[in-house]
Amino acid sequence: MKTVIISGAGTGMGLLTAQTLIRQGYAVYAGVRDPNGRSRARREALETYAKDHGGYVRVVDLDIHSEASCQAAVDQVVADHGRLDIVIHNAAHLFIGVYEGFTPEQLTDCLNTNVVGAHRLNRAALPQLRKQGDGVLLYVGSTITRIVTPFVGPYITGKYALDALAEVTAYEINRFGVETVIVMPGIFPDGTAHFQSAVHPGDQNVVEGYERFKDDFDNIGPGLRALLAGADAPVQGVADEIVRVLAIPKGEKPMRTVIDYSDYGAPLVNDVVEAQTARVFGMMGYEHLLKVS
């Protein structure tokens, strides 16, 4: 039974991934904040789900803003099973609005949640994975790091930084036998709490200065749906893609995989980046860092 810890497992993609992995026979450590307090209902629902499906779940108190919390969650998995097989970085928060209107403190908060939290969890998990000479770091990224759109600037910045963290860390841990996968969801306007819980600019005086762009801002939702051209975009597809890629044998997993029901085109950009990366690494003498060994 492989062990997996997931950040942000209480709702949306994280919850569906946890449920799907439970059904697939993984020992799932579902990370939420305050599972015995404000997230008690989520904990109980996941525990009931695992029981009903004959699976294994342990809901752990995982606050990615806290090094101690990240370490305690990882230590719990290792104490229970003697190893940690997979870390899924899913926790994220959406920021919507004119970039200039976000205060520096809001941008800092965005980066703390969308990228620094993953680094904290990596620092807790990687000593164990390196010791084992085995394991997977899986990041829930975004196609928005390939084609940038307006009015979600802090979120894009965070996802770009997460993508860079994931890729650079991959090259530095490949020789320890630790694999990296960046799952890049595309456009999913429904099925998550992202839009309902989004953070908006704190400086309204600045926002008022962008009144001429109001029609463009109001077009965010319709514009995203236009890319879907009427197609459904089930969030369950993200969880299914995560399960699919985790089942690929060691050494054969892709660095990136896209799950998108729209015509966004991120795979085309990925192909170019992959080819150019191989070319540059070859010139630098770093070819061996591109693959797990």
Secondary structure, DSSP 8 states (H G I E B T S, - for coil): --EEEESSTTSHHHHHHHHHHHHTT-EEEEEES-TTTTTHHHHHHHHHHHHHTT-EEEEEE--TT-HHHHHHHHHHHHHHHS---EEEE-----B-B-GGGS-HHHHHHHHIIIIIHHHHHHHHHHHHHHHHT-EEEEEE--GGGTS--TTBHHHHHHHHHHHHHHHHHHHHHGGGTEEEEEEEE----SSSSTTTT-B--S-HHHHHTTGGGHHHHHTHHHHHHHHHTT----THHHHHHHHHHHTS-TT---SEEEE-SSS--HHHHHHHHHHHHHHHHHHHT-GGGGS--
